[in-house]
Amino acid sequence: METITFLNYLIAMVFMICYSYQFVYLIVALLRKPAPAPAASPRRYAVTISARNEQAVIAQLIDSIRLQKYPAECVDIFVVADNCTDETAAVARQAGAIVWERSNRQYVGKGYALAFLFRCIEETRGLGSYDGYFIFDADNLLDESYIARMNDVFS
């Protein structure tokens, strides 16, 4: 019986030695202060919005983008008014967005609208003009720090 007890202690000691490094990692993780993140440089972003008959809400989204705590010259807002029967395009233009209108009853849907929008951006500005793209629905609203936070993560 003493031999079995001795073997149990011996095995326990081997396991303790093998896994003791994890205690060191735990202590270091708890005591070490994380290095401050470097300041993120502002990058250029395009906000893309596919809207169909959204005249009631599109201006609110564009306003929430314009009110971002982020340099306004680094953000362009693009809207595709997709098969609209209301004044979505006019309301979006009045709110300050760059708007293209699309009328295609055969190919209907957000995917087709966004493909059209990206082709228009490519032709007028080039897709490489932006470091990143945001895609929103017209009924979204953004927190005032949304783009700044996303830029921090992107950087």
N, C-alpha and C positions, 0 to 999 in steps of 0.2 A: 504494500500500500504506500509505503514511503517513496518507492521508486516512481509510482504514478503521480504522486503529489509533486515530486521533484521535476518530472517531465512537464507537468502542467505549468509550473513556475518558469521553467526554461523556455517553453513555447510562448508564454505570456511576455517574457522579457524580450524575446526575438521580435515579436510583433510590436512591442513598445518602441524598440530601437528603430524598426523599419518605418514606423509611422510617426515618429517624434518630429520629423521635419515639418509636418503639417501644423504643429503647435507654433513653430517659429513663424510660418506664414500667417497664421491667425494673429499673433501678437504684432507682427509688422503691419498687417493690414489695419489693425485697430489703432495703432499709434502713429502711423505715418500720415501726414497731411498731404492731400492730393495737390499736385502742382497746379497753379492757376492756368486756366486755358488762355492761350494767346488771343489777343484781340482779333476778331474776324474782320477782314477787309470787306467793304461792301462789294457785292457782285451784282451783275445785271440779271434781272429776271423778267420773264414775260408771263403775265397772268392771262390765261385763256379761258373764255367762257362760251359755252354753247347754250344758246337760249332760244326757246320756241314759245312765243306768246307769253312773255314774262315782263311785260311793261310795268306791272304793279310792283315788282320787287328788284328789277335789275339795277335801278339807280341806288338803292340802299347798299347793294353789294359793292358797286363801284365807289360809293362814298366811303365804305369801310376800308377799301383798299387805299384810297387817297389819304385817309387819316392814319396810315401806318407810321410808327416810329422808325422810319427807314428812309434813306434819301430818295425823294420822289423821282429824281433823274435816273435812278437805277431800276425803275419799275415801269414797264409799259403794259397797258391793259388792252387786250384784244377780245372782241366779241364777234361771234358769228350768229346773226339772226337767221335761224334755220326755218324756212317755210312759214314765216310768221304772217298772221292775218291781223295783227294789231300794230301798235306803234313801238315795239321793242327796240328797233334799230334807232329811231329818232330819240327815244328816251336815253339810250346808251350813249349816243353821240353827244347829246346835251350834257350828260354827266361827265363827259371827258374821255370816253373810250374810243379806240380805233375800231370801226365797225365795218364788217363785210356782210352783205346780205346774200343768202343762198336760197334758191328756189329750185328744188328738184323733187318732184312727186314720186319718182321711181325709186330713188335711193334715199330712204327716210331713216333718220335716227342720229343719235349722238356721235357714233363712230364715224359716219359719213360726214357729219358737220365738222368734227374736229380734223378729219383728214383734209377737208376743204380749207379750214382755217390755217393749218400748218403749211399747206401749199401757198396760200396767200402771204404768210409771213416769210416763207422762203423766197418768194418772188420779189417782195418789196424790201426786206431787210436782211434776209439770210438767217437760217436757223442757228448758225454759229455766232450770231450777234449776242446771244444770251448764254449765261452760264447754267441756267435752269429754267424750268417751266412749271407753273402751277396750273392745274385744271380744276375749275370750280363750276358748280351748278349755279344758276342765276339766283336761287333762293338761299344761298349761303351768306353768312356774315362772318367777318374776321375779327378776332381780338386785335387790338392795336399793336401788339408786339409779335404777331404771327410771322411776318416776313423776317424780322430781325432774328427771331429764335430759329427759324429754318435756316437762315444764313449762318448762324453760329454752328449749327449741326453740319451744314454743308462744308463749311470751312474747316 
